[in-house]
């Protein structure tokens, strides 16, 4: 026999705890996976960098580039990281892309259930509001983290609720807050000061859609030049009282960039 029989049905295998002579160490019978090993992914593999969110007077603008980095290699060039959940809610993600795909499937199924039943159990369905989704994501990600099986993602939820813009942040351990302008990753250091400087001059309640889009483009451009994991190709999404739309990818114009300073930078990777 390759392993000792269990002490009781469904109980632990002694060979899983002790090294018996001439026996191969086996995992517990109760936790044994089909391949013989129970593993969890504890490090992100294919990742996306910063995402950006900004309120304006009629809604919210989100943006994220389409680059998926495989470690330090810019491997995938067309990975969308902004999704439209329903007419009032958008979600953007930075972090592990596989975890984002998994979470997207969960959210889409949750939205289907909301439409079929409704939050009050009635037959008339609902659409999930951005505040409700933000609260649910906070509890869901904190629960995953508490089980030592986190989703390596940082999310921005944007939407319209009760006629007002909503913009919320939640990360992999359940830390959450709402703000007028939000960025994740390195964008939290580079883009948020630009957002705040612009909003000091003109508050979000007075920004037009085109002004908000241009401000978001400026921080996407800023991070493209300073973040080696960023791309010049990005998706922008807008949610307002007219609905939520994820626009087609667009490309930054970098033809007029000034690269002469690069010749003076030496000794750095």
N, C-alpha and C positions, 0 to 999 in steps of 0.2 A: 504493500500500500504506500502511496506517495504522501499521505497525511494521516494523522491520528483521527479516529472517528470522534464526532462531537460528544461532549459530555451529556447533552440533552438536545432535543429537537430544536433547531434554530439557535442553539447556544454557540459560544465561542469555540474555535478550534484550538486546542493546546499548541499545535504547531505554529499558530499565528503569533503566539506570545513567547515561546521558548525554542531554542535551537536544539533539536534532537539529533543524535549522531546519525549520519548518512541519510538525513531527511532534508528536502528542500523547504525553505521557509515559505509558508502560505499565508495569504490574508485571511481575516476572519470570515467564516462561512456566511455570517449575516450581512457582511459588507462587500462580499466578493462580486465584482463586476463581471460581465461576460468575458472580458479579456483577461480577467484575473487580477486587475489592478484598478483601484478606485482613485481617480485623479481629478483635480480641479485646476483650471487655468488661473494662475495667480499673477500673471504678467501680461500686459497687452501686447499683441503681435502686430496687426495692421491697424494703424492709428491715424486719426485726423487731428489737425491742430485747432486753433482758435475759432470760435463762432461769436457772432456779434448780434446784439439786439438793441433797438432804439425805439422809444415811443415818439410819436408825433401827434398832432392835434386830433386826427381822426382814426388812429390805429397804431400798428406796430410794424417795424421793418426788421427782418432777420436776414443774416447773410453768413455763408460758410463756403470756403473753397472746396474744390472737388478732388484734392490730392489725398491718396492713401499711402502712408509711409510704412514700408516693411523694414522695421528697425531704422537704420539711417539711410535706406535706399528709397528714393521716390518711385515707388513701384506701380501704383494705380493712379490713373489720371482722371477718371470719371466716376468717382464715388459721391453721390449726392448725400448730404448730411442734414438736409432740411426736409421735413415731411409735413404734409397737410393732413391733419387728423379729421377735421370736419370744417364746417363753414365758419366757425369762430375760433379755431385753435390751430396753431402751428407749433412744431417742436424741432429744435436744432440741437445737434450733439457734437461734442468733441470727446476724444478718447478712443477706446477700442471699437473698431467698426463691427466686428462680429457680435459684440455685446449690444451694440446699437441695433443691428438687424434682429437679434433675439427680442429686444425690448419693443421694436416696431411691431413684430407679430403679436406680442401680448397686448399692445395698445389698440391695434386694429381689431382684435377679437373683443376687447373690452368695449370698444365703440359699437360694434355689431350688437353685443348684448344690451347695451344701453338703448339702442334704437328699437330692439325687439321687445323689451320689457319696460324700461323706464326705471328711474331711481326710486319711485314710490311703489313699484310692483304692479302698476297699472298696465293695461295692454298698449296704451299710447306711449311710444318710445320718446327718448330724449336724445339730445346731443350733449356730449361731455363738455362742460364749460372749462375755460382755462384755469380758473381758480381751483376747481375741483380736481382737475388733472394734476396741477402743481402740488396740491396737498397729498393726493394719492401717491405720486412719485416720491415724495419725501418719505412717506411711511414705507413704501415698497423697497426703496434703495437702502433705507436704514435697516429694514428687516433682513435683506440680503447680506449687508455688512455684518450684522449681529451673528449670522450663521457662518461667518468667515468664508463666504462665497460671493463677494461683491461683484457688481457689474462695473467695469472700469470705464465709467462714462461721466461726463458733466453735461447737464442739459439746460437749455433755455426754453421756457414755455412762453409763447406770445399769443395774445388773443384779444377778443372784445367780449366784455361782460357788462350787462346792464348799460350798454351804450358807451362804456368807457374803456380805454386801452388797459391791458394788463400785461406785465412783463415780469417773469419770475425765473429764479436760478435755483438749481438743486444739483448737488454733486454725489459722488459714489458712496459717501457715508451719511447722506441725509441732511447735510447742511443746506439750508434754504433761506432765501430772502427775496424781496421784490425791490425793484429800482427802476428809474426812468431810462437808464442806459447800462447795459451789461455786456461784458466780454469774458471769455474763458481763456485758459491757458496763458501763453505769453501775452495775449491780447489784454489780459487784465492789467498788465503793467504798461503796455504801449498804447492801447486804444482808449481805455477808460479816461485817462487825463485829457485826451483830445475831445472826447464826448463831453466831459464836465466843463471844459473851457468854452465849448460852443454853447452849452445849455445855460451857462452863466450870462452869456450875451443875449441869448434868445431862448426862453423856456420851451420845454417840449409841447406845452399847450398852445404854442404859437407857431410851431414848425409845420410847414407844408410838406406834402409827400415828396415832392422833388427835392426840397432842401434836406429832408431826412435821408433820402437815397444818396444824395451827393456826399453827405457827411459819412454815411456808412461806406461808400466807395473809397473815401479818403483814408479810413482806418484799415480797410482791406489792403489798400496799396501800401500803407505804412508797414503793416505786418509782413507783406510779401517781400519787402526790401530788407527786413530785419530778422525774419524767422526763416531758418533754412529748411523748415518742414512745411512751408506755405507755398501756394501756387498762385499764378496770376489768373487762373480760371476759377470762377466762383458762381454760386447760386444766390439769388436774392429772392426773398419771399415777403409778401405784404398781406396783412389781415386788417380789414376795416369793416364797417357796417355793410358794405357791399359783398363781403365774403372773403375767403382766404385763397391766395394764389401763390404757387411756387413758380417763379419765372424761369425761362430757359437760361442755361449757363451763359455768362458773358465773360469777356476777356479784358483785363486791364491793358490800357495803352502805356507801354513802357518804352516807346521809341525815343522819347525825349529825355530819358534818364541820363544822369551825369555820373559816369563811372570812373572818372580820372582819380578820385580819392582812393580807389582800390589799389593803385600803384604805390601809394604811400603806406599801405597797411601790410606789414610783414611780421613774420614770426608768430602768426596765429593760424589755427586750423579753421 
